[in-house]
Amino acid sequence: MASSSSSSSSLFSSSTTTSTITSKFIWFLLILLSLQLDLLHGSAIHDLKNQTSFKPNREIRKLRRVEAYLNQINKPSIKTIYSPDGDVIECVLSHLQPAFDHPQLQGQKPLDLPDLSSRKNETRDEESFNQLWSMSGESCPIGSIPMRRTTKTDVLRANSLRRFGRKLRRPIRRDSSGGGHEHAVVFVNGEQYYGAKASINVWAPRVTDAYEFSLSQIWLISGSFGHDLNTIEAGWQVSPELYGDNYPRFFTYWTTDAYQATGCYNLLCSGFVQTNNKIAIGAAISPRSSYNGRQFDIGLMIWKDPKHGHWWLELGNGLLVGYWPAFLFSHMRSHASMVQFGGEVVNSRSSGAHTGTQMGSGHFANEGFEKAAYFRNLQVVDWDNNLLPLQNLHVLADHPACYDIRQGKNNVWGTYFYYGGPGRNARCP
């Protein structure tokens, strides 16, 4: 029994010793691990401090400015409509739209619609105007306007917040070319113009660079073609930078200092006053024309109200969209000195060659109907609100091997032209 007891005691002693060594070893490992974690934690804090100090403070400030801008431009809505193309359309009370942030409009409401009965020589044969967001039958209540919601993603696509919603500044010549912008246009000048009208064929041209656009529009222009240039512009455009997609969208624009600090697209600043509850400026147009298929165009007119002097925008058969208040302008407070119709693209040459961005349908003018894009029934407005044919018309293509234009006249389309092209090709390297 004694021998058995001694053996058990020896085993117990050995087991205790082993357990003690194991415990000490584990504690040692835990201490090492703790020290490593402290070192890692200190390193992480140091890295975080470095990241914080090196993270561009201007980026943080930019995000804050973007949020402040969005709070300013996206007004409280009374109804929200979701478009199949991803747009969110907000129904905003008319007197709360961005225009009324302007010091000269604060506290006011949109003007009553002007009288159209005095207009002479007007033809009304345009297709109805449709947009994707409204095709479900949804609309904004009377007393409100539909506004496309501007998102943080929209703004951050731009080169800078200051340039968001604005055309890039560029040299302007009387023939309209310069600064990477290429045109195929017709224009008249030398008289006093109080408006312009045309039916514009709608396509979805390919835009190959995120910072390029392709548009078709009417320009009303006045000034010395220096820093005092005034323009009013409206039509359709494809602009991935501005909208994030390749849909043709109805747009407006204005500037009073050659695109430097004043003016903007659509309702992205205080300026244009919208009066219509059925049209969303900046929203996609549908349907659009197809090659060798059905053609769609929109009737577009800009004219100066003889009574109050404001410049009104009209679609199709007398659908008034809104107006640019006369006080926004200097030279165009009275009249325009030039009217221009046609297409414009940005050629950034980002790949070292001419851009492949298309103008119009992407096909040259000589291909004609169902293939090339067109403007038809071109007219100007005189001081007495009469619609008149164009006199002494000039035709211009900055780079006809890339985009060209061909003008004509007949009894059905009045003064018209085909225009456009593919951009880069064998003759346009």
LUMMIVO-241291 format. One record per residue (C-alpha): residue in three letters; x, y, z. Coordinates in steps of 0.1 Angstrom, whole numbers. Each point is the difference from the previous one (the first is absolute). Layout:
! LUMMIVO-241291
{ALA {X Y Z}}
...
END
This chain:
! LUMMIVO-241291
{MET {0 0 0}}
{ALA {29 23 9}}
{SER {16 -6 -34}}
{SER {-33 8 -17}}
{SER {-4 32 20}}
{SER {35 11 -8}}
{SER {-5 -6 -37}}
{SER {-33 20 0}}
{SER {17 29 18}}
{SER {28 0 -25}}
{LEU {-24 0 -29}}
{PHE {-20 28 16}}
{SER {32 21 5}}
{SER {10 -5 -36}}
{SER {-34 9 -13}}
{THR {-1 31 21}}
{THR {34 11 -12}}
{THR {-10 -5 -37}}
{SER {-33 19 6}}
{THR {20 29 16}}
{ILE {24 1 -29}}
{THR {-28 -1 -26}}
{SER {-19 28 18}}
{LYS {31 22 2}}
{PHE {6 -7 -37}}
{ILE {-36 10 -9}}
{TRP {3 32 21}}
{PHE {32 8 -17}}
{LEU {-16 -4 -34}}
{LEU {-29 21 11}}
{ILE {24 28 12}}
{LEU {18 -2 -34}}
{LEU {-33 2 -19}}
{SER {-11 29 21}}
{LEU {32 19 -7}}
{GLN {-4 -7 -37}}
{LEU {-36 12 0}}
{ASP {11 32 18}}
{LEU {27 5 -26}}
{LEU {-25 -7 -28}}
{HIS {-26 23 16}}
{GLY {26 28 3}}
{SER {11 -5 -36}}
{ALA {-36 1 -11}}
{ILE {-7 32 18}}
{HIS {32 14 -14}}
{ASP {-11 -10 -35}}
{LEU {-35 13 6}}
{LYS {15 33 11}}
{ASN {21 1 -31}}
{GLN {-30 -8 -22}}
{THR {-20 27 17}}
{SER {28 25 -5}}
{PHE {7 -11 -35}}
{LYS {-36 -4 -11}}
{PRO {-7 30 -22}}
{ASN {-19 25 21}}
{ARG {-12 15 -32}}
{GLU {-18 -33 -7}}
{ILE {-19 3 33}}
{ARG {-8 36 -7}}
{LYS {-11 -9 -35}}
{LEU {-24 -26 13}}
{ARG {-14 25 24}}
{ARG {-5 25 -28}}
{VAL {-17 -26 -21}}
{GLU {-24 -8 28}}
{ALA {-7 37 5}}
{TYR {-6 4 -37}}
{LEU {-24 -30 -1}}
{ASN {-19 14 29}}
{GLN {-4 32 -19}}
{ILE {-9 -13 -34}}
{ASN {-22 -30 10}}
{LYS {-31 17 13}}
{PRO {-27 -16 24}}
{SER {-24 -20 -21}}
{ILE {-37 -8 3}}
{LYS {2 -31 -22}}
{THR {28 -23 -12}}
{ILE {-1 -19 -33}}
{TYR {25 -28 -9}}
{SER {9 -1 -37}}
{PRO {8 -33 -18}}
{ASP {34 14 -10}}
{GLY {10 5 37}}
{ASP {-8 37 3}}
{VAL {-19 12 30}}
{ILE {-25 28 -8}}
{GLU {-10 22 29}}
{CYS {-32 21 -2}}
{VAL {11 34 14}}
{LEU {-24 29 7}}
{SER {5 25 -28}}
{HIS {10 29 23}}
{LEU {27 -21 17}}
{GLN {19 -10 -31}}
{PRO {37 12 -2}}
{ALA {-8 31 -21}}
{PHE {-16 16 30}}
{ASP {33 -1 19}}
{HIS {10 29 -22}}
{PRO {1 33 19}}
{GLN {-23 16 -26}}
{LEU {-25 -28 2}}
{GLN {-1 -8 37}}
{GLY {-35 -1 14}}
{GLN {-16 1 -35}}
{LYS {-20 -26 -19}}
{PRO {2 -10 -37}}
{LEU {-17 24 -24}}
{ASP {-33 -7 -17}}
{LEU {3 -16 -35}}
{PRO {3 26 -28}}
{ASP {-26 4 -27}}
{LEU {8 -20 -31}}
{SER {-30 11 -21}}
{SER {19 29 -17}}
{ARG {26 -23 -16}}
{LYS {0 -1 -38}}
{ASN {12 -25 -26}}
{GLU {2 -29 24}}
{THR {-2 -36 -11}}
{ARG {-9 -28 24}}
{ASP {8 -34 -12}}
{GLU {25 -13 26}}
{GLU {-1 -34 16}}
{SER {-11 -1 37}}
{PHE {29 3 25}}
{ASN {5 -30 23}}
{GLN {25 -8 28}}
{LEU {8 -33 16}}
{TRP {-10 11 35}}
{SER {-35 9 -10}}
{MET {-8 -31 -21}}
{SER {-15 -18 30}}
{GLY {-27 26 1}}
{GLU {14 17 31}}
{SER {1 38 1}}
{CYS {6 29 24}}
{PRO {-30 18 15}}
{ILE {-9 34 -13}}
{GLY {19 27 18}}
{SER {32 -21 0}}
{ILE {27 -8 -25}}
{PRO {19 -33 -7}}
{MET {37 3 9}}
{ARG {26 -27 -6}}
{ARG {17 -7 33}}
{THR {37 8 -1}}
{THR {21 -26 19}}
{LYS {34 1 16}}
{THR {12 -24 -27}}
{ASP {-12 25 -27}}
{VAL {21 27 16}}
{LEU {31 -21 7}}
{ARG {2 -10 -37}}
{ALA {8 36 -9}}
{ASN {35 14 0}}
{SER {-9 23 28}}
{LEU {-31 12 18}}
{ARG {5 35 -14}}
{ARG {-2 -13 -35}}
{PHE {-29 -25 6}}
{GLY {-30 8 -21}}
{ARG {19 24 -22}}
{LYS {15 -2 -35}}
{LEU {38 1 0}}
{ARG {14 35 -7}}
{ARG {14 2 -35}}
{PRO {11 27 -25}}
{ILE {-30 12 -21}}
{ARG {2 12 -35}}
{ARG {-28 14 -21}}
{ASP {0 -33 -20}}
{SER {-5 -19 33}}
{SER {31 -22 -1}}
{GLY {28 -3 25}}
{GLY {13 -17 31}}
{GLY {-6 -37 -9}}
{HIS {-37 7 -8}}
{GLU {-10 -9 -36}}
{HIS {-32 11 -17}}
{ALA {-21 -6 -31}}
{VAL {-24 29 0}}
{VAL {-20 26 -20}}
{PHE {-3 35 13}}
{VAL {-13 35 -8}}
{ASN {13 33 13}}
{GLY {-1 37 -7}}
{GLU {-35 6 11}}
{GLN {-19 3 33}}
{TYR {-15 -34 9}}
{TYR {-27 -6 26}}
{GLY {-2 -38 -1}}
{ALA {5 -31 -21}}
{LYS {-19 -32 -8}}
{ALA {8 -34 -15}}
{SER {-10 -37 1}}
{ILE {31 -20 12}}
{ASN {5 -37 -9}}
{VAL {8 -20 32}}
{TRP {27 -27 0}}
{ALA {22 -17 26}}
{PRO {36 5 -14}}
{ARG {29 -19 15}}
{VAL {22 20 23}}
{THR {34 -17 4}}
{ASP {15 20 28}}
{ALA {-15 7 35}}
{TYR {8 37 -3}}
{GLU {-13 6 -35}}
{PHE {-36 7 -11}}
{SER {-20 1 -32}}
{LEU {-29 24 -4}}
{SER {-25 15 -24}}
{GLN {-14 34 8}}
{ILE {-11 35 -8}}
{TRP {22 29 12}}
{LEU {-11 36 4}}
{ILE {32 21 2}}
{SER {9 36 7}}
{GLY {31 19 11}}
{SER {35 7 -13}}
{PHE {11 -37 1}}
{GLY {23 8 28}}
{HIS {-6 -3 37}}
{ASP {-33 18 -3}}
{LEU {-16 -27 -23}}
{ASN {-37 -7 8}}
{THR {-17 -32 -11}}
{ILE {-33 -19 5}}
{GLU {2 -36 -11}}
{ALA {-24 -29 -1}}
{GLY {-3 -34 -17}}
{TRP {11 -36 8}}
{GLN {33 -14 11}}
{VAL {18 -32 9}}
{SER {24 8 29}}
{PRO {14 -29 21}}
{GLU {18 24 23}}
{LEU {-32 20 8}}
{TYR {-25 -28 2}}
{GLY {19 -32 4}}
{ASP {-14 -18 -31}}
{ASN {-4 2 -38}}
{TYR {-36 10 -3}}
{PRO {-9 31 -21}}
{ARG {-14 26 25}}
{PHE {-19 32 -4}}
{PHE {21 29 13}}
{THR {3 37 3}}
{TYR {30 23 6}}
{TRP {8 37 4}}
{THR {30 22 6}}
{THR {6 37 1}}
{ASP {38 0 2}}
{ALA {12 -26 -26}}
{TYR {-4 -30 23}}
{GLN {23 13 27}}
{ALA {-20 5 32}}
{THR {-36 5 -9}}
{GLY {-26 -25 -12}}
{CYS {-4 -37 0}}
{TYR {-18 -30 -14}}
{ASN {-37 -5 8}}
{LEU {-10 9 36}}
{LEU {35 -4 15}}
{CYS {2 36 10}}
{SER {-23 29 5}}
{GLY {-11 14 -33}}
{PHE {-25 -18 -22}}
{VAL {-36 1 14}}
{GLN {-20 -31 -8}}
{THR {-38 2 -2}}
{ASN {-9 -34 -14}}
{ASN {-10 -30 22}}
{LYS {4 -26 -28}}
{ILE {36 5 -13}}
{ALA {31 -9 20}}
{ILE {30 20 -14}}
{GLY {30 -24 0}}
{ALA {-22 -31 -4}}
{ALA {4 -26 -28}}
{ILE {-21 4 -32}}
{SER {-19 -30 -12}}
{PRO {-4 -13 -27}}
{ARG {30 9 -22}}
{SER {8 -5 -36}}
{SER {15 -32 -15}}
{TYR {22 -5 -30}}
{ASN {-22 -11 -30}}
{GLY {-30 1 24}}
{ARG {-25 24 14}}
{GLN {11 36 6}}
{PHE {-9 22 30}}
{ASP {5 37 4}}
{ILE {-9 26 26}}
{GLY {-14 34 -8}}
{LEU {20 27 18}}
{MET {-4 37 2}}
{ILE {16 28 20}}
{TRP {-16 34 -2}}
{LYS {-1 34 18}}
{ASP {-33 10 15}}
{PRO {-7 35 -14}}
{LYS {-19 10 31}}
{HIS {24 -9 29}}
{GLY {32 -6 -20}}
{HIS {8 -34 14}}
{TRP {13 -29 -22}}
{TRP {-25 -29 -1}}
{LEU {7 -36 -9}}
{GLU {-27 -19 -18}}
{LEU {-3 -37 -11}}
{GLY {-22 -15 -27}}
{ASN {-35 14 -3}}
{GLY {1 29 23}}
{LEU {13 -18 31}}
{LEU {17 28 20}}
{VAL {29 -13 22}}
{GLY {11 32 17}}
{TYR {20 31 -5}}
{TRP {34 17 4}}
{PRO {-6 33 18}}
{ALA {13 30 -20}}
{PHE {21 13 29}}
{LEU {23 -30 -2}}
{PHE {16 15 -32}}
{SER {18 30 -12}}
{HIS {-1 1 -38}}
{MET {-29 -24 -3}}
{ARG {-21 21 23}}
{SER {-12 15 -32}}
{HIS {5 -24 -28}}
{ALA {24 -26 -16}}
{SER {24 9 -28}}
{MET {6 -36 -12}}
{VAL {-20 -32 -2}}
{GLN {16 -33 -5}}
{PHE {-14 -36 -6}}
{GLY {19 -33 0}}
{GLY {23 -24 17}}
{GLU {30 2 23}}
{VAL {24 -26 14}}
{VAL {30 2 23}}
{ASN {32 -15 -15}}
{SER {23 -6 29}}
{ARG {25 -21 -20}}
{SER {4 -21 32}}
{SER {15 -29 -20}}
{GLY {23 22 -20}}
{ALA {-23 -1 -31}}
{HIS {-33 17 -9}}
{THR {-28 -11 21}}
{GLY {-25 -27 -12}}
{THR {-29 19 17}}
{GLN {-28 2 -25}}
{MET {-20 31 -10}}
{GLY {-37 -4 -8}}
{SER {-6 -36 -12}}
{GLY {37 -6 -5}}
{HIS {-5 1 -38}}
{PHE {10 27 -25}}
{ALA {-25 24 -15}}
{ASN {0 -15 -35}}
{GLU {-17 -32 13}}
{GLY {-33 20 3}}
{PHE {-33 -9 17}}
{GLU {-1 -29 24}}
{LYS {37 -1 2}}
{ALA {14 35 7}}
{ALA {-13 23 27}}
{TYR {-19 31 -10}}
{PHE {-15 34 10}}
{ARG {-31 11 -19}}
{ASN {-23 30 -2}}
{LEU {26 25 12}}
{GLN {-14 34 8}}
{VAL {9 32 19}}
{VAL {-23 23 20}}
{ASP {-1 38 -6}}
{TRP {-8 29 23}}
{ASP {-38 -4 -6}}
{ASN {-1 -37 9}}
{ASN {-1 -11 -37}}
{LEU {16 -33 -11}}
{LEU {21 6 -31}}
{PRO {22 -21 -23}}
{LEU {38 3 3}}
{GLN {17 26 -23}}
{ASN {37 -1 -9}}
{LEU {6 -34 16}}
{HIS {36 -10 6}}
{VAL {11 -37 1}}
{LEU {30 -11 20}}
{ALA {17 -33 9}}
{ASP {32 4 20}}
{HIS {14 -33 -11}}
{PRO {-21 -14 -29}}
{ALA {20 -32 -2}}
{CYS {-12 -8 35}}
{TYR {-35 16 1}}
{ASP {-16 17 -30}}
{ILE {-32 19 -9}}
{ARG {-22 4 -31}}
{GLN {-28 26 -1}}
{GLY {-31 0 -22}}
{LYS {-35 15 -4}}
{ASN {-34 -14 -11}}
{ASN {-37 6 5}}
{VAL {-5 -26 27}}
{TRP {31 5 22}}
{GLY {6 37 -8}}
{THR {37 7 7}}
{TYR {17 -32 13}}
{PHE {33 -17 2}}
{TYR {16 -34 5}}
{TYR {31 -1 21}}
{GLY {23 -23 22}}
{GLY {26 -26 -4}}
{PRO {20 -28 18}}
{GLY {30 20 11}}
{ARG {32 -20 -4}}
{ASN {1 -17 -34}}
{ALA {25 -5 -28}}
{ARG {-3 36 -11}}
{CYS {-2 13 36}}
{PRO {30 -15 19}}
END
